Amino acid sequence: MTQHRDEVYLLHMLDHAQMAVQLSEGKGRGDLDTEPLLRYSLLHLVCVLGEAANRVSDAGKAKYHHLEWRDIVSMRNMLIHGYDVVDLDILWKTITEDLPATIHALREALSKKDDL
């Protein structure tokens, strides 16, 4: 049962990471300040990504140790618990610099889903 759940959570992570990157295409960091819909959409997507990562079993995390599990979950925690002091520079950097590598790692993990 855990293996199936891990696959579902990995898919959720991939979907939300891809959507965040897609929404940021053609945008700049300043757009987070001037476009509330973009800002809140990206915040939500990164939070769900982190929550899904948190739900992956310890065995799944160990198997795909190349994913930055702690960083992904920590980002979610920072956004949820520090909602009133979110550093939009960090959010933007995460989406534009870190998520592309995360997407690649998730695709790789899912291509080996029989091993999950």
mmCIF file of the C-alpha atoms, coordinates in Angstrom:
data_MODEL
# 
_entry.id   MODEL 
# 
loop_
_atom_site.group_PDB 
_atom_site.id 
_atom_site.type_symbol 
_atom_site.label_atom_id 
_atom_site.label_alt_id 
_atom_site.label_comp_id 
_atom_site.label_asym_id 
_atom_site.label_entity_id 
_atom_site.label_seq_id 
_atom_site.pdbx_PDB_ins_code 
_atom_site.Cartn_x 
_atom_site.Cartn_y 
_atom_site.Cartn_z 
_atom_site.occupancy 
_atom_site.B_iso_or_equiv 
_atom_site.pdbx_formal_charge 
_atom_site.auth_seq_id 
_atom_site.auth_comp_id 
_atom_site.auth_asym_id 
_atom_site.auth_atom_id 
_atom_site.pdbx_PDB_model_num 
ATOM 1   C CA . MET A 1 1   ? 0.000  0.000  0.000   1.00 0.00 ? 1   MET A CA 1 
ATOM 2   C CA . THR A 1 2   ? 2.819  2.437  0.810   1.00 0.00 ? 2   THR A CA 1 
ATOM 3   C CA . GLN A 1 3   ? 4.373  1.978  -2.626  1.00 0.00 ? 3   GLN A CA 1 
ATOM 4   C CA . HIS A 1 4   ? 1.154  3.055  -4.334  1.00 0.00 ? 4   HIS A CA 1 
ATOM 5   C CA . ARG A 1 5   ? 0.790  6.074  -2.078  1.00 0.00 ? 5   ARG A CA 1 
ATOM 6   C CA . ASP A 1 6   ? 4.379  7.098  -2.744  1.00 0.00 ? 6   ASP A CA 1 
ATOM 7   C CA . GLU A 1 7   ? 3.736  7.044  -6.482  1.00 0.00 ? 7   GLU A CA 1 
ATOM 8   C CA . VAL A 1 8   ? 0.637  9.200  -6.043  1.00 0.00 ? 8   VAL A CA 1 
ATOM 9   C CA . TYR A 1 9   ? 2.546  11.697 -3.904  1.00 0.00 ? 9   TYR A CA 1 
ATOM 10  C CA . LEU A 1 10  ? 5.408  11.822 -6.399  1.00 0.00 ? 10  LEU A CA 1 
ATOM 11  C CA . LEU A 1 11  ? 2.871  12.557 -9.145  1.00 0.00 ? 11  LEU A CA 1 
ATOM 12  C CA . HIS A 1 12  ? 1.332  15.330 -7.034  1.00 0.00 ? 12  HIS A CA 1 
ATOM 13  C CA . MET A 1 13  ? 4.794  16.773 -6.468  1.00 0.00 ? 13  MET A CA 1 
ATOM 14  C CA . LEU A 1 14  ? 5.585  16.670 -10.177 1.00 0.00 ? 14  LEU A CA 1 
ATOM 15  C CA . ASP A 1 15  ? 2.274  18.214 -11.211 1.00 0.00 ? 15  ASP A CA 1 
ATOM 16  C CA . HIS A 1 16  ? 2.575  21.096 -8.760  1.00 0.00 ? 16  HIS A CA 1 
ATOM 17  C CA . ALA A 1 17  ? 6.243  21.760 -9.515  1.00 0.00 ? 17  ALA A CA 1 
ATOM 18  C CA . GLN A 1 18  ? 5.570  21.818 -13.255 1.00 0.00 ? 18  GLN A CA 1 
ATOM 19  C CA . MET A 1 19  ? 2.614  24.159 -12.827 1.00 0.00 ? 19  MET A CA 1 
ATOM 20  C CA . ALA A 1 20  ? 4.696  26.553 -10.696 1.00 0.00 ? 20  ALA A CA 1 
ATOM 21  C CA . VAL A 1 21  ? 7.440  26.656 -13.315 1.00 0.00 ? 21  VAL A CA 1 
ATOM 22  C CA . GLN A 1 22  ? 4.892  27.132 -16.110 1.00 0.00 ? 22  GLN A CA 1 
ATOM 23  C CA . LEU A 1 23  ? 3.197  30.005 -14.278 1.00 0.00 ? 23  LEU A CA 1 
ATOM 24  C CA . SER A 1 24  ? 6.538  31.737 -13.783 1.00 0.00 ? 24  SER A CA 1 
ATOM 25  C CA . GLU A 1 25  ? 7.530  31.542 -17.452 1.00 0.00 ? 25  GLU A CA 1 
ATOM 26  C CA . GLY A 1 26  ? 7.780  34.982 -19.012 1.00 0.00 ? 26  GLY A CA 1 
ATOM 27  C CA . LYS A 1 27  ? 7.524  36.588 -15.583 1.00 0.00 ? 27  LYS A CA 1 
ATOM 28  C CA . GLY A 1 28  ? 10.072 38.298 -13.399 1.00 0.00 ? 28  GLY A CA 1 
ATOM 29  C CA . ARG A 1 29  ? 10.579 38.497 -9.658  1.00 0.00 ? 29  ARG A CA 1 
ATOM 30  C CA . GLY A 1 30  ? 8.821  41.891 -9.575  1.00 0.00 ? 30  GLY A CA 1 
ATOM 31  C CA . ASP A 1 31  ? 5.625  40.313 -10.853 1.00 0.00 ? 31  ASP A CA 1 
ATOM 32  C CA . LEU A 1 32  ? 5.188  38.657 -7.449  1.00 0.00 ? 32  LEU A CA 1 
ATOM 33  C CA . ASP A 1 33  ? 4.814  42.141 -5.982  1.00 0.00 ? 33  ASP A CA 1 
ATOM 34  C CA . THR A 1 34  ? 2.360  43.422 -8.576  1.00 0.00 ? 34  THR A CA 1 
ATOM 35  C CA . GLU A 1 35  ? 0.298  40.315 -9.393  1.00 0.00 ? 35  GLU A CA 1 
ATOM 36  C CA . PRO A 1 36  ? -1.409 38.907 -6.297  1.00 0.00 ? 36  PRO A CA 1 
ATOM 37  C CA . LEU A 1 37  ? -2.999 36.060 -8.250  1.00 0.00 ? 37  LEU A CA 1 
ATOM 38  C CA . LEU A 1 38  ? 0.415  34.912 -9.454  1.00 0.00 ? 38  LEU A CA 1 
ATOM 39  C CA . ARG A 1 39  ? 1.928  35.263 -5.970  1.00 0.00 ? 39  ARG A CA 1 
ATOM 40  C CA . TYR A 1 40  ? -0.822 33.304 -4.229  1.00 0.00 ? 40  TYR A CA 1 
ATOM 41  C CA . SER A 1 41  ? -0.925 30.661 -6.949  1.00 0.00 ? 41  SER A CA 1 
ATOM 42  C CA . LEU A 1 42  ? 2.801  30.046 -6.675  1.00 0.00 ? 42  LEU A CA 1 
ATOM 43  C CA . LEU A 1 43  ? 2.661  30.011 -2.885  1.00 0.00 ? 43  LEU A CA 1 
ATOM 44  C CA . HIS A 1 44  ? -0.099 27.422 -2.960  1.00 0.00 ? 44  HIS A CA 1 
ATOM 45  C CA . LEU A 1 45  ? 1.649  25.239 -5.526  1.00 0.00 ? 45  LEU A CA 1 
ATOM 46  C CA . VAL A 1 46  ? 4.889  25.175 -3.544  1.00 0.00 ? 46  VAL A CA 1 
ATOM 47  C CA . CYS A 1 47  ? 2.998  24.431 -0.320  1.00 0.00 ? 47  CYS A CA 1 
ATOM 48  C CA . VAL A 1 48  ? 1.197  21.461 -1.884  1.00 0.00 ? 48  VAL A CA 1 
ATOM 49  C CA . LEU A 1 49  ? 4.482  20.245 -3.360  1.00 0.00 ? 49  LEU A CA 1 
ATOM 50  C CA . GLY A 1 50  ? 5.994  20.264 0.129   1.00 0.00 ? 50  GLY A CA 1 
ATOM 51  C CA . GLU A 1 51  ? 2.984  18.602 1.725   1.00 0.00 ? 51  GLU A CA 1 
ATOM 52  C CA . ALA A 1 52  ? 3.058  15.801 -0.840  1.00 0.00 ? 52  ALA A CA 1 
ATOM 53  C CA . ALA A 1 53  ? 6.794  15.373 -0.209  1.00 0.00 ? 53  ALA A CA 1 
ATOM 54  C CA . ASN A 1 54  ? 6.121  15.129 3.502   1.00 0.00 ? 54  ASN A CA 1 
ATOM 55  C CA . ARG A 1 55  ? 3.699  12.261 2.865   1.00 0.00 ? 55  ARG A CA 1 
ATOM 56  C CA . VAL A 1 56  ? 6.197  10.120 0.945   1.00 0.00 ? 56  VAL A CA 1 
ATOM 57  C CA . SER A 1 57  ? 7.211  7.184  3.125   1.00 0.00 ? 57  SER A CA 1 
ATOM 58  C CA . ASP A 1 58  ? 10.632 7.026  4.724   1.00 0.00 ? 58  ASP A CA 1 
ATOM 59  C CA . ALA A 1 59  ? 11.414 4.079  2.441   1.00 0.00 ? 59  ALA A CA 1 
ATOM 60  C CA . GLY A 1 60  ? 10.471 6.146  -0.603  1.00 0.00 ? 60  GLY A CA 1 
ATOM 61  C CA . LYS A 1 61  ? 12.607 9.045  0.566   1.00 0.00 ? 61  LYS A CA 1 
ATOM 62  C CA . ALA A 1 62  ? 15.539 6.724  1.144   1.00 0.00 ? 62  ALA A CA 1 
ATOM 63  C CA . LYS A 1 63  ? 15.116 5.135  -2.270  1.00 0.00 ? 63  LYS A CA 1 
ATOM 64  C CA . TYR A 1 64  ? 15.114 8.506  -4.019  1.00 0.00 ? 64  TYR A CA 1 
ATOM 65  C CA . HIS A 1 65  ? 17.684 10.171 -1.799  1.00 0.00 ? 65  HIS A CA 1 
ATOM 66  C CA . HIS A 1 66  ? 18.792 12.445 -4.663  1.00 0.00 ? 66  HIS A CA 1 
ATOM 67  C CA . LEU A 1 67  ? 15.651 14.528 -4.099  1.00 0.00 ? 67  LEU A CA 1 
ATOM 68  C CA . GLU A 1 68  ? 16.086 17.313 -1.560  1.00 0.00 ? 68  GLU A CA 1 
ATOM 69  C CA . TRP A 1 69  ? 13.328 16.033 0.744   1.00 0.00 ? 69  TRP A CA 1 
ATOM 70  C CA . ARG A 1 70  ? 14.272 18.128 3.755   1.00 0.00 ? 70  ARG A CA 1 
ATOM 71  C CA . ASP A 1 71  ? 14.515 21.333 1.709   1.00 0.00 ? 71  ASP A CA 1 
ATOM 72  C CA . ILE A 1 72  ? 11.187 20.714 -0.035  1.00 0.00 ? 72  ILE A CA 1 
ATOM 73  C CA . VAL A 1 73  ? 9.337  20.054 3.225   1.00 0.00 ? 73  VAL A CA 1 
ATOM 74  C CA . SER A 1 74  ? 11.133 22.913 5.002   1.00 0.00 ? 74  SER A CA 1 
ATOM 75  C CA . MET A 1 75  ? 10.014 25.336 2.297   1.00 0.00 ? 75  MET A CA 1 
ATOM 76  C CA . ARG A 1 76  ? 6.422  24.224 2.797   1.00 0.00 ? 76  ARG A CA 1 
ATOM 77  C CA . ASN A 1 77  ? 6.739  24.686 6.552   1.00 0.00 ? 77  ASN A CA 1 
ATOM 78  C CA . MET A 1 78  ? 8.267  28.125 6.149   1.00 0.00 ? 78  MET A CA 1 
ATOM 79  C CA . LEU A 1 79  ? 5.470  29.226 3.814   1.00 0.00 ? 79  LEU A CA 1 
ATOM 80  C CA . ILE A 1 80  ? 2.679  27.832 5.987   1.00 0.00 ? 80  ILE A CA 1 
ATOM 81  C CA . HIS A 1 81  ? 3.963  28.824 9.417   1.00 0.00 ? 81  HIS A CA 1 
ATOM 82  C CA . GLY A 1 82  ? 5.608  32.060 8.356   1.00 0.00 ? 82  GLY A CA 1 
ATOM 83  C CA . TYR A 1 83  ? 2.848  33.136 5.990   1.00 0.00 ? 83  TYR A CA 1 
ATOM 84  C CA . ASP A 1 84  ? 3.109  36.696 7.224   1.00 0.00 ? 84  ASP A CA 1 
ATOM 85  C CA . VAL A 1 85  ? 6.851  37.017 6.591   1.00 0.00 ? 85  VAL A CA 1 
ATOM 86  C CA . VAL A 1 86  ? 7.333  35.146 3.315   1.00 0.00 ? 86  VAL A CA 1 
ATOM 87  C CA . ASP A 1 87  ? 10.522 36.175 1.534   1.00 0.00 ? 87  ASP A CA 1 
ATOM 88  C CA . LEU A 1 88  ? 9.376  36.431 -2.069  1.00 0.00 ? 88  LEU A CA 1 
ATOM 89  C CA . ASP A 1 89  ? 12.985 36.471 -3.265  1.00 0.00 ? 89  ASP A CA 1 
ATOM 90  C CA . ILE A 1 90  ? 13.452 32.976 -1.812  1.00 0.00 ? 90  ILE A CA 1 
ATOM 91  C CA . LEU A 1 91  ? 10.156 31.805 -3.293  1.00 0.00 ? 91  LEU A CA 1 
ATOM 92  C CA . TRP A 1 92  ? 11.160 33.113 -6.730  1.00 0.00 ? 92  TRP A CA 1 
ATOM 93  C CA . LYS A 1 93  ? 14.621 31.533 -6.519  1.00 0.00 ? 93  LYS A CA 1 
ATOM 94  C CA . THR A 1 94  ? 13.081 28.226 -5.490  1.00 0.00 ? 94  THR A CA 1 
ATOM 95  C CA . ILE A 1 95  ? 10.700 28.222 -8.437  1.00 0.00 ? 95  ILE A CA 1 
ATOM 96  C CA . THR A 1 96  ? 13.104 29.434 -11.090 1.00 0.00 ? 96  THR A CA 1 
ATOM 97  C CA . GLU A 1 97  ? 16.346 27.793 -9.944  1.00 0.00 ? 97  GLU A CA 1 
ATOM 98  C CA . ASP A 1 98  ? 15.495 24.777 -7.795  1.00 0.00 ? 98  ASP A CA 1 
ATOM 99  C CA . LEU A 1 99  ? 12.266 23.389 -9.215  1.00 0.00 ? 99  LEU A CA 1 
ATOM 100 C CA . PRO A 1 100 ? 13.603 22.534 -12.690 1.00 0.00 ? 100 PRO A CA 1 
ATOM 101 C CA . ALA A 1 101 ? 16.091 20.096 -11.099 1.00 0.00 ? 101 ALA A CA 1 
ATOM 102 C CA . THR A 1 102 ? 13.356 18.763 -8.816  1.00 0.00 ? 102 THR A CA 1 
ATOM 103 C CA . ILE A 1 103 ? 11.108 18.170 -11.819 1.00 0.00 ? 103 ILE A CA 1 
ATOM 104 C CA . HIS A 1 104 ? 13.893 16.255 -13.544 1.00 0.00 ? 104 HIS A CA 1 
ATOM 105 C CA . ALA A 1 105 ? 14.500 14.114 -10.434 1.00 0.00 ? 105 ALA A CA 1 
ATOM 106 C CA . LEU A 1 106 ? 10.783 13.412 -10.034 1.00 0.00 ? 106 LEU A CA 1 
ATOM 107 C CA . ARG A 1 107 ? 10.444 12.368 -13.665 1.00 0.00 ? 107 ARG A CA 1 
ATOM 108 C CA . GLU A 1 108 ? 13.384 10.043 -13.209 1.00 0.00 ? 108 GLU A CA 1 
ATOM 109 C CA . ALA A 1 109 ? 11.875 8.546  -10.058 1.00 0.00 ? 109 ALA A CA 1 
ATOM 110 C CA . LEU A 1 110 ? 8.495  8.063  -11.723 1.00 0.00 ? 110 LEU A CA 1 
ATOM 111 C CA . SER A 1 111 ? 10.081 6.420  -14.757 1.00 0.00 ? 111 SER A CA 1 
ATOM 112 C CA . LYS A 1 112 ? 11.225 3.752  -12.318 1.00 0.00 ? 112 LYS A CA 1 
ATOM 113 C CA . LYS A 1 113 ? 7.843  3.494  -10.628 1.00 0.00 ? 113 LYS A CA 1 
ATOM 114 C CA . ASP A 1 114 ? 7.930  -0.293 -10.687 1.00 0.00 ? 114 ASP A CA 1 
ATOM 115 C CA . ASP A 1 115 ? 10.681 0.059  -8.093  1.00 0.00 ? 115 ASP A CA 1 
ATOM 116 C CA . LEU A 1 116 ? 8.526  2.231  -5.805  1.00 0.00 ? 116 LEU A CA 1 
# 
